[in-house]
C-alpha cells in the first residue's frame, strides 16, 4: 500500500531585540555566564509583574506581513500552565485566544514543484530556561538566561508532504527573517517541532500524530522525519507497535526517536487570560507605520541589483547577509560605483576576513571608511595595492583610513621622471629577464614589473609603470 505523509510545523523563532519580552534584562545573546542576565521578574519571583516590550509586537507583525497573514488589531496574552524545572512560574505567557497574526500562506519550491503552505497563526510568547545535564556528577543545572526571551511561534497547517518541503520552508523562513531583521536564526534561535502522521494515499482522514520536539539542525530534522515515517509504516503493516498520539525526542547519536510523554491537549494546559497584561490594540496608524517601514525583501533586492548590473553570483552572496546589502547601498549612496563597491566587499573584504578565519557576517567597516578608500584609489592618490593595505588595516586594527594613509606617507605621489628612472634601473639590473622578454617570452615582463613596484614601494600608478616599462623594452628591440 502507498502512504501519504502529512506534516505540520511549529517553528519557534527568537526575536532580535535588545531586551526580553516582559522585563528590561538584556536578550539571550547578552548573557556571558549562566544566570547573569536575569531579574526577579524573569526568574519568577512572587509579586513581580510583566511589562510588554513594544518592539516584540512590531517584529511579530512584520513577520506576519512577510507570510501574508491577517494582522489582528486586537490581541491578548494567556497563561499556559505546566510544570517543568526550567519554567520558574510553572506557566508560560503565550497567546491562545487572540494571537497577533492568523491565516497566512507561503509558496515552497522543491524539485517536485511549487506548493502553497498555509500558516494557521503566528503568536508571541516567552521562552523557557535551559537545563544543563551533567551525567558525570549526576546533577542537572538550570540556566534562566533564556527565560522570557521573546519568541514568535509560526504554526503551519498540515500541508507538508515531504521532508524536502519542510527543509525548503525552514530555509526560506531563515533567509526571510535574517534579511528582514526579525531574527538572526542562529543555532538554537530557530527551533522546530514536527507533527507527523501517515495515511493511505487518497484518504482524507488524518492518522495518529507524533510530535518530534525542539530540533534546530536541518540534517536532524530530515533524518527524524524519515525515521518516523518508517516507524509509522512498520506499525501499520507489521504490527510492530501500537501508535499513540505522543511527544517524542530525536536522539542524534542513536539515529532514532524516543517517546517522552503522551501528547497534551489544550485542556491539559488550562489556558486562561493573563490578568497582568492588558490587551494589545494595534490602531490603523501604528499598523500603517509598520507597513511603511518594512525592509525590502530578498526578491526586491535581487531585482534591484540585477538592474544595476551585478552578477547572479555576487547577488547570491550579498542577499545572504542583510548587513552586506546595507553596506553596499550606503557606499553607493556616498558616490561610489556599484561595481566598485561590490568588488571591494565581495573580493577584498572577503579575502581579508577569510585570512583571519572570519565570515562575511563578521564584516565590520563603515560605509564612510569603505567609500573613502575606494574614492582615494580611483582618484589616483594611492594605487589599488595600497588601497588593499589600508583596507586590511581598517578591518584588522579599526584604524581611520585617512589618518593611516597620512601617518604612513602612503599618499606621496611619484612623478613620471622618477618612475622612468626606476624603470631604467630595473632593466639594467635584470638582463636575464630582459633577454627572455626580447626573446619572445612575454611573461618575463612580470619580473621586471615586480621589481619596479618593489623599488617604488607600491607607490605610483601600476598602469603607468607598466606602460613605461613596455615602451623602454620596445626601444631595445
Secondary structure, DSSP 4 states (H G I P E B T S, - for coil): --EEEEEEEEEEEE---SB-SSSSSB-GGG--STTSS--TTTTT-TT------HHHHHHHHHHHHHTTPEEPSEE--EEEE---TT-TTSEEEE-SSS-SEEEEEEEEEETTEEEEEEEEEEEEEE---EEEEETTTTEEEEE-TTTT-EEEEEEE-S-B-SHHHHHHHHHHHHHHHHHTTS----TTTEEEEEEEEEEETT--S----EEEEEE--HHHHHHHHHHHHHHHHHHHHH--S----EEEEEETTTTEEEEEEEPP-HHHHT-EE-TTSPPEE--HHHHHHHHHTPPPPHHHHHHHHHHTT--HHHHHHHHH-HHHHHHHHHHHHTT--HHHHHHIIIIIIHHHHHHTT--GGG----HHHHHHHHHHHHTTSS-HHHHHHHHHHHHHH---HHHHHHHTTTT----HHHHHHHHHHHHHH-HHHHHHHHTT-GGGHHHHHHHHHHHTTT-S-HHHHHHHHHHHHHHT-
